[in-house]
Amino acid sequence: MPPDRISATYRIETAHPIGRAVESMAGEQSTGTFVRVPGETDALRERFGARVERVTELEDADGPSLPGSRPPGGAGAAPRFRRAEVVLSWPLENVGPSLPNLLATVAGNLFELSAFSGLKLVDLDLPPAFGEAYPGPQFGPEGTRRLSGVEGRPIIGTIIKPSVGLAPGETAALVGTLIEAGIDFVKDDELMANPPHSPLGRRVEAVMRVVNDHADRTGKKAMIAFNITDEIDAMRRHHDAVLDAGGTCVMVSLNGVGLAGVAHLRSHSQLPIHGHRNGWGIYARHPMLGMEFAAYSTFYRLAGADHLHCNGLRNKFCEPDDSVVASARRCLAPLFGRRVMPVIASGQWAGRAGETYERIGSIDLMHVCGGGIMAHPDGVAAGVLSLRQAWEAALSGTPADEYARARPELRRALEAFGP
């Protein structure tokens, strides 16, 4: 693609002739509307109009994937629903290197066009101007490893559970148990931000007192991702409170604060930004509606997230394993020279380590296990050790059940959570 053009790949479904439907997409998202208007000259269309770069027809659908589409007149009672992969492109000068306006261009009203019974944004290819305008991840895998002190293996983490309800002192006590057991990373649940029963300032103070005391004694400082999701001015204050207390990470709900919120936080932040994608199912659950992770992650990587959630193998949600693996690999592929750290989470425990390593093919990831640590039959400390042991087995090429014979923590995890 030329360096002055933006391109987007879509998967579409329509009962209309594909060429006509695709032209309506291009017009709707650039110079056109339902009828040509005064001022929409041929010269203007040539300069600013979206172009159809490629159309690859796919297998037909049995029927409409989504309600509300309108087949063309004369299509009969059983119209043919065609599918295709489509690439559109726009001149950079239509939007400039602006993420919010890029979103409106490549993922705007086209989802509502009545000619389509399915439309999904699959991927983006952006010109270098976006990499120049947006610094992207400040820390990424390398900076995260430096701050956490973890080398040669994945960063092993967990989530504070129960998700809500713990007072600051109770949270700090739980964190103390986790870091004594050797945990690398602990995050707030996305539901725990700044509620009356656990104000963020008090929680940061209580937790970091425990973390700093442990670091002074042992030299190891666990990374705690405090959830600072809030209005923009409040997020800045929350970030500063974490930084002043000696913290090394902040977390935001990406869909809650949006692209402009993440980009603004990135411009202010001196800490890694842990990007939680809760609400992701809105974009991803239906194969013919929304946005694939390849496109979604491009937006938030440029905005400045250092870590991105990718789900986990055999997770508790609806995402298939192949999609999880592709998402993690996408994070590790440089975007304008910068990588982001994939977070493997959801339904994770020690028994997932070997397969995760085998399929993703990298140790540059966070393996975050909630119940797999918190619900270990021998306690939280044993849960942490079981994960460490499972990754030792994976990296040495030893089957987990064999490695567990002399390691009771791993053996008990396999018995409790397997197969």
C-alpha positions, 0 to 999 in steps of 0.5 A: 500500500502506498505510504499515503494511504490507509487500508482496511480489510473486511469480511462482508455478507450481502444479498446485493451484487457484491460489486455494488455493495462494496461501492456503497461501503466506499462511498458511505465512508468517504465522499458519498451519501445515498445520492450525489450532492452538489460539490461532489465533483469528479475531482473531489471523488478522485482525490478523497474517495475511498478505493476498492483495492481487492474483492475475494469472493468466499462461500455463500451463506445459507441465510442472513447472519444478522437481522435488518438487512434489505435484499434488492428488489426482485431478489425473490423470497430466497435471495442469495447471500454472498460473502467476500473479503474486501480491502478498501483504502483511503487517502491519509489526508481524509483524516490525518494520523488521528486514531479517533477519526480513523475509527470513524472512517474504518468502523463507522456507519458502514456496520449499519448499512442495510445492504449488508447482513454481515460486516466485520473489520478484520485488519488494518494497514496504516501509513508511517504517519501513524507511527510518528504521531503516536509513540505506542507502548512505552515499556512493552515486554522489555520494559515490563521485564526490567521493572518486574525483574523476570527474565527467561520465563513468562511473567506469572500473575494473578487477579485479586479475588473476590473481585469486589468486596475486599477492604484495602487492608484485606487486599494488602494482606492477600497481596502479601501472601502472594508476593511471599510465595513469589508471584511476579504480577498482581492485578485488580479485577476490572470491576475494582477501581475506586469504590467507596468500600475500597478507595483507590488511594487507600488501596494503593497506600496499603498494598504498596506498603506491603510490596515495598517492605518485601522488596526491601527485604528480598530485592524482588518487587512484584508488579501490581496493576492498579485499576485507575479507570476513571475520567481523564483528570482522575486517571492522571491523579490515580497514576500519580498516586501509584507512581508516588507510592513506588508502584510499577504499573497501572491498568485501564479498561480500554473500552471504558476510557476509549482511544483518546483516554488511553492516548492521553494517559500514555502522554502522561504516564511514567508506568506501564499501561495494562490494557484490559479489553473487558467488553471485547465480546461486543466486537468479537463474538459474532463472526460477521459483526464487529472487529477482529483482534488484529484491527482492535489491537492496532488501535490500542497499541498505537494509543499506548497500551503496554500489555493487552489481554488475549484470553487464554487456551481453553478459556471460560469464554467463547473464544476458540484457542486458534483465535487466542494464539493468533492474538498473542502472536499479533501482539508480539509482531512489531507495529512500527518497531514496537511490540506489546506484551500479550496477557494470557488469562481466563480459566488458566492454571498450571496445566495450561502452561505447556500447551501455551508455550507450545502454541504461542512459541514465546516466553514474552507473555503474562500468564495470569491465573485467578482461580488456578492460584486462588483456589489451589487446594493447598492454598494461594502460595501453593498455587503460585508454586504450581505455576512456577513448576509448570513453566519449568516443566514446559521450558525444559520439555518435560511432561507436566505429570512427570515433573509433578512427581517430586513437586506436590504443588504441581501434582495437587493442581493437576489433580484438582483442575485437570485434565 
